[in-house]
Amino acid sequence: KGDTASTNALKAATLETGAQIMVPLFINQGERIKVDTRTRGYSERVK
C-alpha cells in the first residue's frame, strides 16, 4: 500500500522560515502546505 494512510506516519520538515514541524510521509520537498498557527503543526497540502 505504500505509505500507510491508516497510520500517523510522520517525518520532520523544515519550512522556508527555518521552523521545523512534523508532516505526513507523502509530503515531498518543495510542496506547499498549510500550517495551523495555533498548534504550529501540519494542517493540509495546498495545491
PDBQT receptor file of N, H, CA, C and O in Angstrom, charges set to zero:
ATOM      1  N   LYS A   1       0.814  -1.211   0.000  1.00  0.00    +0.000 N 
ATOM      2  CA  LYS A   1       0.000   0.000   0.000  1.00  0.00    +0.000 C 
ATOM      3  C   LYS A   1       0.848   1.263   0.000  1.00  0.00    +0.000 C 
ATOM      4  O   LYS A   1       0.281   2.353   0.067  1.00  0.00    +0.000 OA
ATOM      5  N   GLY A   2       2.116   1.184  -0.069  1.00  0.00    +0.000 N 
ATOM      6  H   GLY A   2       2.576   0.298  -0.123  1.00  0.00    +0.000 HD
ATOM      7  CA  GLY A   2       2.948   2.379   0.002  1.00  0.00    +0.000 C 
ATOM      8  C   GLY A   2       2.941   2.937   1.410  1.00  0.00    +0.000 C 
ATOM      9  O   GLY A   2       2.876   2.184   2.382  1.00  0.00    +0.000 OA
ATOM     10  N   ASP A   3       3.009   4.260   1.525  1.00  0.00    +0.000 N 
ATOM     11  H   ASP A   3       3.063   4.872   0.735  1.00  0.00    +0.000 HD
ATOM     12  CA  ASP A   3       2.930   4.899   2.846  1.00  0.00    +0.000 C 
ATOM     13  C   ASP A   3       1.533   4.669   3.383  1.00  0.00    +0.000 C 
ATOM     14  O   ASP A   3       0.549   5.066   2.759  1.00  0.00    +0.000 OA
ATOM     15  N   THR A   4       1.446   4.042   4.517  1.00  0.00    +0.000 N 
ATOM     16  H   THR A   4       2.246   3.719   5.023  1.00  0.00    +0.000 HD
ATOM     17  CA  THR A   4       0.148   3.632   5.043  1.00  0.00    +0.000 C 
ATOM     18  C   THR A   4      -0.695   4.825   5.448  1.00  0.00    +0.000 C 
ATOM     19  O   THR A   4      -0.290   5.643   6.274  1.00  0.00    +0.000 OA
ATOM     20  N   ALA A   5      -1.873   4.911   4.853  1.00  0.00    +0.000 N 
ATOM     21  H   ALA A   5      -2.202   4.247   4.182  1.00  0.00    +0.000 HD
ATOM     22  CA  ALA A   5      -2.789   6.010   5.141  1.00  0.00    +0.000 C 
ATOM     23  C   ALA A   5      -3.507   5.800   6.456  1.00  0.00    +0.000 C 
ATOM     24  O   ALA A   5      -4.075   6.741   7.010  1.00  0.00    +0.000 OA
ATOM     25  N   SER A   6      -3.489   4.576   6.963  1.00  0.00    +0.000 N 
ATOM     26  H   SER A   6      -3.028   3.811   6.513  1.00  0.00    +0.000 HD
ATOM     27  CA  SER A   6      -4.230   4.285   8.182  1.00  0.00    +0.000 C 
ATOM     28  C   SER A   6      -3.436   4.598   9.450  1.00  0.00    +0.000 C 
ATOM     29  O   SER A   6      -3.973   4.512  10.554  1.00  0.00    +0.000 OA
ATOM     30  N   THR A   7      -2.171   4.956   9.298  1.00  0.00    +0.000 N 
ATOM     31  H   THR A   7      -1.734   5.026   8.401  1.00  0.00    +0.000 HD
ATOM     32  CA  THR A   7      -1.367   5.301  10.472  1.00  0.00    +0.000 C 
ATOM     33  C   THR A   7      -0.915   6.748  10.379  1.00  0.00    +0.000 C 
ATOM     34  O   THR A   7      -0.956   7.349   9.306  1.00  0.00    +0.000 OA
ATOM     35  N   ASN A   8      -0.492   7.296  11.483  1.00  0.00    +0.000 N 
ATOM     36  H   ASN A   8      -0.459   6.807  12.355  1.00  0.00    +0.000 HD
ATOM     37  CA  ASN A   8       0.006   8.668  11.504  1.00  0.00    +0.000 C 
ATOM     38  C   ASN A   8       1.521   8.674  11.366  1.00  0.00    +0.000 C 
ATOM     39  O   ASN A   8       2.232   9.098  12.277  1.00  0.00    +0.000 OA
ATOM     40  N   ALA A   9       2.015   8.202  10.222  1.00  0.00    +0.000 N 
ATOM     41  H   ALA A   9       1.438   7.858   9.481  1.00  0.00    +0.000 HD
ATOM     42  CA  ALA A   9       3.449   8.160   9.970  1.00  0.00    +0.000 C 
ATOM     43  C   ALA A   9       3.919   9.562   9.599  1.00  0.00    +0.000 C 
ATOM     44  O   ALA A   9       3.454  10.140   8.617  1.00  0.00    +0.000 OA
ATOM     45  N   LEU A  10       4.840  10.103  10.385  1.00  0.00    +0.000 N 
ATOM     46  H   LEU A  10       5.218   9.634  11.183  1.00  0.00    +0.000 HD
ATOM     47  CA  LEU A  10       5.297  11.474  10.184  1.00  0.00    +0.000 C 
ATOM     48  C   LEU A  10       6.805  11.528  10.008  1.00  0.00    +0.000 C 
ATOM     49  O   LEU A  10       7.531  10.611  10.392  1.00  0.00    +0.000 OA
ATOM     50  N   LYS A  11       7.259  12.637   9.410  1.00  0.00    +0.000 N 
ATOM     51  H   LYS A  11       6.669  13.381   9.098  1.00  0.00    +0.000 HD
ATOM     52  CA  LYS A  11       8.688  12.901   9.279  1.00  0.00    +0.000 C 
ATOM     53  C   LYS A  11       8.911  14.382   9.555  1.00  0.00    +0.000 C 
ATOM     54  O   LYS A  11       7.984  15.185   9.454  1.00  0.00    +0.000 OA
ATOM     55  N   ALA A  12      10.129  14.735   9.899  1.00  0.00    +0.000 N 
ATOM     56  H   ALA A  12      10.882  14.082   9.980  1.00  0.00    +0.000 HD
ATOM     57  CA  ALA A  12      10.468  16.129  10.178  1.00  0.00    +0.000 C 
ATOM     58  C   ALA A  12      10.611  16.898   8.870  1.00  0.00    +0.000 C 
ATOM     59  O   ALA A  12      11.094  16.363   7.872  1.00  0.00    +0.000 OA
ATOM     60  N   ALA A  13      10.183  18.165   8.888  1.00  0.00    +0.000 N 
ATOM     61  H   ALA A  13       9.791  18.600   9.699  1.00  0.00    +0.000 HD
ATOM     62  CA  ALA A  13      10.327  19.035   7.724  1.00  0.00    +0.000 C 
ATOM     63  C   ALA A  13      10.737  20.418   8.205  1.00  0.00    +0.000 C 
ATOM     64  O   ALA A  13      10.304  20.873   9.264  1.00  0.00    +0.000 OA
ATOM     65  N   THR A  14      11.577  21.083   7.420  1.00  0.00    +0.000 N 
ATOM     66  H   THR A  14      11.930  20.713   6.560  1.00  0.00    +0.000 HD
ATOM     67  CA  THR A  14      11.994  22.440   7.732  1.00  0.00    +0.000 C 
ATOM     68  C   THR A  14      11.310  23.386   6.757  1.00  0.00    +0.000 C 
ATOM     69  O   THR A  14      11.403  23.204   5.543  1.00  0.00    +0.000 OA
ATOM     70  N   LEU A  15      10.629  24.389   7.278  1.00  0.00    +0.000 N 
ATOM     71  H   LEU A  15      10.554  24.538   8.264  1.00  0.00    +0.000 HD
ATOM     72  CA  LEU A  15       9.919  25.362   6.453  1.00  0.00    +0.000 C 
ATOM     73  C   LEU A  15      10.884  26.432   5.949  1.00  0.00    +0.000 C 
ATOM     74  O   LEU A  15      12.017  26.521   6.421  1.00  0.00    +0.000 OA
ATOM     75  N   GLU A  16      10.432  27.249   4.983  1.00  0.00    +0.000 N 
ATOM     76  H   GLU A  16       9.512  27.176   4.599  1.00  0.00    +0.000 HD
ATOM     77  CA  GLU A  16      11.264  28.322   4.443  1.00  0.00    +0.000 C 
ATOM     78  C   GLU A  16      11.712  29.289   5.528  1.00  0.00    +0.000 C 
ATOM     79  O   GLU A  16      12.768  29.911   5.409  1.00  0.00    +0.000 OA
ATOM     80  N   THR A  17      10.923  29.419   6.579  1.00  0.00    +0.000 N 
ATOM     81  H   THR A  17      10.065  28.914   6.676  1.00  0.00    +0.000 HD
ATOM     82  CA  THR A  17      11.244  30.331   7.679  1.00  0.00    +0.000 C 
ATOM     83  C   THR A  17      12.280  29.754   8.629  1.00  0.00    +0.000 C 
ATOM     84  O   THR A  17      12.791  30.462   9.496  1.00  0.00    +0.000 OA
ATOM     85  N   GLY A  18      12.593  28.471   8.472  1.00  0.00    +0.000 N 
ATOM     86  H   GLY A  18      12.178  27.895   7.767  1.00  0.00    +0.000 HD
ATOM     87  CA  GLY A  18      13.537  27.803   9.351  1.00  0.00    +0.000 C 
ATOM     88  C   GLY A  18      12.862  26.997  10.446  1.00  0.00    +0.000 C 
ATOM     89  O   GLY A  18      13.518  26.223  11.143  1.00  0.00    +0.000 OA
ATOM     90  N   ALA A  19      11.552  27.173  10.606  1.00  0.00    +0.000 N 
ATOM     91  H   ALA A  19      11.019  27.802  10.040  1.00  0.00    +0.000 HD
ATOM     92  CA  ALA A  19      10.806  26.422  11.613  1.00  0.00    +0.000 C 
ATOM     93  C   ALA A  19      10.751  24.953  11.217  1.00  0.00    +0.000 C 
ATOM     94  O   ALA A  19      10.705  24.625  10.031  1.00  0.00    +0.000 OA
ATOM     95  N   GLN A  20      10.757  24.075  12.210  1.00  0.00    +0.000 N 
ATOM     96  H   GLN A  20      10.795  24.342  13.173  1.00  0.00    +0.000 HD
ATOM     97  CA  GLN A  20      10.656  22.645  11.947  1.00  0.00    +0.000 C 
ATOM     98  C   GLN A  20       9.333  22.121  12.478  1.00  0.00    +0.000 C 
ATOM     99  O   GLN A  20       8.940  22.417  13.607  1.00  0.00    +0.000 OA
ATOM    100  N   ILE A  21       8.643  21.330  11.640  1.00  0.00    +0.000 N 
ATOM    101  H   ILE A  21       8.962  21.090  10.723  1.00  0.00    +0.000 HD
ATOM    102  CA  ILE A  21       7.384  20.701  12.036  1.00  0.00    +0.000 C 
ATOM    103  C   ILE A  21       7.384  19.261  11.541  1.00  0.00    +0.000 C 
ATOM    104  O   ILE A  21       8.236  18.868  10.743  1.00  0.00    +0.000 OA
ATOM    105  N   MET A  22       6.436  18.491  12.014  1.00  0.00    +0.000 N 
ATOM    106  H   MET A  22       5.744  18.810  12.662  1.00  0.00    +0.000 HD
ATOM    107  CA  MET A  22       6.261  17.113  11.560  1.00  0.00    +0.000 C 
ATOM    108  C   MET A  22       5.167  17.093  10.496  1.00  0.00    +0.000 C 
ATOM    109  O   MET A  22       4.104  17.688  10.677  1.00  0.00    +0.000 OA
ATOM    110  N   VAL A  23       5.433  16.407   9.387  1.00  0.00    +0.000 N 
ATOM    111  H   VAL A  23       6.297  15.924   9.240  1.00  0.00    +0.000 HD
ATOM    112  CA  VAL A  23       4.477  16.306   8.287  1.00  0.00    +0.000 C 
ATOM    113  C   VAL A  23       4.305  14.837   7.906  1.00  0.00    +0.000 C 
ATOM    114  O   VAL A  23       5.176  14.019   8.202  1.00  0.00    +0.000 OA
ATOM    115  N   PRO A  24       3.184  14.490   7.247  1.00  0.00    +0.000 N 
ATOM    116  CA  PRO A  24       2.985  13.108   6.792  1.00  0.00    +0.000 C 
ATOM    117  C   PRO A  24       4.055  12.701   5.772  1.00  0.00    +0.000 C 
ATOM    118  O   PRO A  24       4.653  13.549   5.110  1.00  0.00    +0.000 OA
ATOM    119  N   LEU A  25       4.282  11.402   5.659  1.00  0.00    +0.000 N 
ATOM    120  H   LEU A  25       3.796  10.713   6.197  1.00  0.00    +0.000 HD
ATOM    121  CA  LEU A  25       5.313  10.883   4.758  1.00  0.00    +0.000 C 
ATOM    122  C   LEU A  25       5.060  11.211   3.287  1.00  0.00    +0.000 C 
ATOM    123  O   LEU A  25       6.006  11.252   2.500  1.00  0.00    +0.000 OA
ATOM    124  N   PHE A  26       3.796  11.448   2.898  1.00  0.00    +0.000 N 
ATOM    125  H   PHE A  26       3.028  11.415   3.537  1.00  0.00    +0.000 HD
ATOM    126  CA  PHE A  26       3.505  11.691   1.480  1.00  0.00    +0.000 C 
ATOM    127  C   PHE A  26       3.861  13.110   1.027  1.00  0.00    +0.000 C 
ATOM    128  O   PHE A  26       3.782  13.405  -0.166  1.00  0.00    +0.000 OA
ATOM    129  N   ILE A  27       4.244  13.980   1.936  1.00  0.00    +0.000 N 
ATOM    130  H   ILE A  27       4.308  13.740   2.904  1.00  0.00    +0.000 HD
ATOM    131  CA  ILE A  27       4.647  15.339   1.577  1.00  0.00    +0.000 C 
ATOM    132  C   ILE A  27       6.087  15.299   1.080  1.00  0.00    +0.000 C 
ATOM    133  O   ILE A  27       6.972  14.765   1.750  1.00  0.00    +0.000 OA
ATOM    134  N   ASN A  28       6.314  15.876  -0.112  1.00  0.00    +0.000 N 
ATOM    135  H   ASN A  28       5.596  16.311  -0.656  1.00  0.00    +0.000 HD
ATOM    136  CA  ASN A  28       7.646  15.887  -0.714  1.00  0.00    +0.000 C 
ATOM    137  C   ASN A  28       8.268  17.272  -0.616  1.00  0.00    +0.000 C 
ATOM    138  O   ASN A  28       7.564  18.266  -0.438  1.00  0.00    +0.000 OA
ATOM    139  N   GLN A  29       9.582  17.333  -0.731  1.00  0.00    +0.000 N 
ATOM    140  H   GLN A  29      10.154  16.526  -0.876  1.00  0.00    +0.000 HD
ATOM    141  CA  GLN A  29      10.297  18.603  -0.687  1.00  0.00    +0.000 C 
ATOM    142  C   GLN A  29       9.789  19.511  -1.794  1.00  0.00    +0.000 C 
ATOM    143  O   GLN A  29       9.608  19.067  -2.928  1.00  0.00    +0.000 OA
ATOM    144  N   GLY A  30       9.556  20.779  -1.476  1.00  0.00    +0.000 N 
ATOM    145  H   GLY A  30       9.702  21.140  -0.555  1.00  0.00    +0.000 HD
ATOM    146  CA  GLY A  30       9.096  21.754  -2.454  1.00  0.00    +0.000 C 
ATOM    147  C   GLY A  30       7.592  21.907  -2.509  1.00  0.00    +0.000 C 
ATOM    148  O   GLY A  30       7.094  22.867  -3.097  1.00  0.00    +0.000 OA
ATOM    149  N   GLU A  31       6.852  20.982  -1.910  1.00  0.00    +0.000 N 
ATOM    150  H   GLU A  31       7.256  20.202  -1.433  1.00  0.00    +0.000 HD
ATOM    151  CA  GLU A  31       5.395  21.091  -1.896  1.00  0.00    +0.000 C 
ATOM    152  C   GLU A  31       4.966  22.153  -0.898  1.00  0.00    +0.000 C 
ATOM    153  O   GLU A  31       5.623  22.376   0.119  1.00  0.00    +0.000 OA
ATOM    154  N   ARG A  32       3.846  22.807  -1.211  1.00  0.00    +0.000 N 
ATOM    155  H   ARG A  32       3.312  22.625  -2.037  1.00  0.00    +0.000 HD
ATOM    156  CA  ARG A  32       3.298  23.823  -0.316  1.00  0.00    +0.000 C 
ATOM    157  C   ARG A  32       2.317  23.168   0.636  1.00  0.00    +0.000 C 
ATOM    158  O   ARG A  32       1.508  22.330   0.237  1.00  0.00    +0.000 OA
ATOM    159  N   ILE A  33       2.400  23.560   1.900  1.00  0.00    +0.000 N 
ATOM    160  H   ILE A  33       3.057  24.241   2.224  1.00  0.00    +0.000 HD
ATOM    161  CA  ILE A  33       1.490  23.025   2.906  1.00  0.00    +0.000 C 
ATOM    162  C   ILE A  33       0.882  24.170   3.702  1.00  0.00    +0.000 C 
ATOM    163  O   ILE A  33       1.411  25.282   3.721  1.00  0.00    +0.000 OA
ATOM    164  N   LYS A  34      -0.229  23.883   4.351  1.00  0.00    +0.000 N 
ATOM    165  H   LYS A  34      -0.659  22.981   4.335  1.00  0.00    +0.000 HD
ATOM    166  CA  LYS A  34      -0.855  24.848   5.250  1.00  0.00    +0.000 C 
ATOM    167  C   LYS A  34      -0.498  24.436   6.669  1.00  0.00    +0.000 C 
ATOM    168  O   LYS A  34      -0.622  23.268   7.037  1.00  0.00    +0.000 OA
ATOM    169  N   VAL A  35      -0.049  25.414   7.472  1.00  0.00    +0.000 N 
ATOM    170  H   VAL A  35       0.052  26.363   7.173  1.00  0.00    +0.000 HD
ATOM    171  CA  VAL A  35       0.332  25.158   8.858  1.00  0.00    +0.000 C 
ATOM    172  C   VAL A  35      -0.691  25.809   9.773  1.00  0.00    +0.000 C 
ATOM    173  O   VAL A  35      -1.037  26.977   9.597  1.00  0.00    +0.000 OA
ATOM    174  N   ASP A  36      -1.173  25.051  10.751  1.00  0.00    +0.000 N 
ATOM    175  H   ASP A  36      -0.892  24.102  10.894  1.00  0.00    +0.000 HD
ATOM    176  CA  ASP A  36      -2.094  25.579  11.759  1.00  0.00    +0.000 C 
ATOM    177  C   ASP A  36      -1.258  26.389  12.747  1.00  0.00    +0.000 C 
ATOM    178  O   ASP A  36      -0.451  25.823  13.485  1.00  0.00    +0.000 OA
ATOM    179  N   THR A  37      -1.445  27.708  12.766  1.00  0.00    +0.000 N 
ATOM    180  H   THR A  37      -2.100  28.168  12.166  1.00  0.00    +0.000 HD
ATOM    181  CA  THR A  37      -0.616  28.564  13.613  1.00  0.00    +0.000 C 
ATOM    182  C   THR A  37      -0.929  28.408  15.097  1.00  0.00    +0.000 C 
ATOM    183  O   THR A  37      -0.109  28.771  15.940  1.00  0.00    +0.000 OA
ATOM    184  N   ARG A  38      -2.097  27.876  15.425  1.00  0.00    +0.000 N 
ATOM    185  H   ARG A  38      -2.762  27.581  14.739  1.00  0.00    +0.000 HD
ATOM    186  CA  ARG A  38      -2.436  27.656  16.838  1.00  0.00    +0.000 C 
ATOM    187  C   ARG A  38      -1.628  26.506  17.419  1.00  0.00    +0.000 C 
ATOM    188  O   ARG A  38      -1.167  26.568  18.559  1.00  0.00    +0.000 OA
ATOM    189  N   THR A  39      -1.459  25.444  16.614  1.00  0.00    +0.000 N 
ATOM    190  H   THR A  39      -1.833  25.393  15.688  1.00  0.00    +0.000 HD
ATOM    191  CA  THR A  39      -0.733  24.261  17.096  1.00  0.00    +0.000 C 
ATOM    192  C   THR A  39       0.679  24.180  16.523  1.00  0.00    +0.000 C 
ATOM    193  O   THR A  39       1.483  23.352  16.953  1.00  0.00    +0.000 OA
ATOM    194  N   ARG A  40       0.978  25.041  15.553  1.00  0.00    +0.000 N 
ATOM    195  H   ARG A  40       0.326  25.713  15.204  1.00  0.00    +0.000 HD
ATOM    196  CA  ARG A  40       2.265  25.019  14.839  1.00  0.00    +0.000 C 
ATOM    197  C   ARG A  40       2.527  23.660  14.227  1.00  0.00    +0.000 C 
ATOM    198  O   ARG A  40       3.648  23.151  14.257  1.00  0.00    +0.000 OA
ATOM    199  N   GLY A  41       1.468  23.074  13.666  1.00  0.00    +0.000 N 
ATOM    200  H   GLY A  41       0.557  23.487  13.641  1.00  0.00    +0.000 HD
ATOM    201  CA  GLY A  41       1.571  21.762  13.048  1.00  0.00    +0.000 C 
ATOM    202  C   GLY A  41       0.974  21.747  11.655  1.00  0.00    +0.000 C 
ATOM    203  O   GLY A  41       0.299  22.688  11.238  1.00  0.00    +0.000 OA
ATOM    204  N   TYR A  42       1.234  20.669  10.950  1.00  0.00    +0.000 N 
ATOM    205  H   TYR A  42       1.783  19.905  11.289  1.00  0.00    +0.000 HD
ATOM    206  CA  TYR A  42       0.715  20.455   9.600  1.00  0.00    +0.000 C 
ATOM    207  C   TYR A  42      -0.803  20.453   9.610  1.00  0.00    +0.000 C 
ATOM    208  O   TYR A  42      -1.420  19.842  10.483  1.00  0.00    +0.000 OA
ATOM    209  N   SER A  43      -1.413  21.139   8.634  1.00  0.00    +0.000 N 
ATOM    210  H   SER A  43      -0.911  21.635   7.925  1.00  0.00    +0.000 HD
ATOM    211  CA  SER A  43      -2.866  21.165   8.511  1.00  0.00    +0.000 C 
ATOM    212  C   SER A  43      -3.309  20.430   7.248  1.00  0.00    +0.000 C 
ATOM    213  O   SER A  43      -4.118  19.506   7.315  1.00  0.00    +0.000 OA
ATOM    214  N   GLU A  44      -2.772  20.846   6.090  1.00  0.00    +0.000 N 
ATOM    215  H   GLU A  44      -2.115  21.597   6.035  1.00  0.00    +0.000 HD
ATOM    216  CA  GLU A  44      -3.129  20.206   4.822  1.00  0.00    +0.000 C 
ATOM    217  C   GLU A  44      -2.157  20.609   3.729  1.00  0.00    +0.000 C 
ATOM    218  O   GLU A  44      -1.374  21.546   3.881  1.00  0.00    +0.000 OA
ATOM    219  N   ARG A  45      -2.226  19.875   2.616  1.00  0.00    +0.000 N 
ATOM    220  H   ARG A  45      -2.863  19.114   2.492  1.00  0.00    +0.000 HD
ATOM    221  CA  ARG A  45      -1.417  20.199   1.439  1.00  0.00    +0.000 C 
ATOM    222  C   ARG A  45      -2.160  21.250   0.627  1.00  0.00    +0.000 C 
ATOM    223  O   ARG A  45      -3.383  21.186   0.501  1.00  0.00    +0.000 OA
ATOM    224  N   VAL A  46      -1.432  22.217   0.075  1.00  0.00    +0.000 N 
ATOM    225  H   VAL A  46      -0.439  22.269   0.177  1.00  0.00    +0.000 HD
ATOM    226  CA  VAL A  46      -2.019  23.279  -0.737  1.00  0.00    +0.000 C 
ATOM    227  C   VAL A  46      -1.696  22.995  -2.192  1.00  0.00    +0.000 C 
ATOM    228  O   VAL A  46      -0.548  22.707  -2.531  1.00  0.00    +0.000 OA
ATOM    229  N   LYS A  47      -2.692  23.075  -3.048  1.00  0.00    +0.000 N 
ATOM    230  H   LYS A  47      -3.624  23.310  -2.772  1.00  0.00    +0.000 HD
ATOM    231  CA  LYS A  47      -2.486  22.830  -4.487  1.00  0.00    +0.000 C 
ATOM    232  C   LYS A  47      -2.013  24.081  -5.183  1.00  0.00    +0.000 C 
ATOM    233  O   LYS A  47      -1.788  24.067  -6.393  1.00  0.00    +0.000 OA
TER     234      LYS A  47
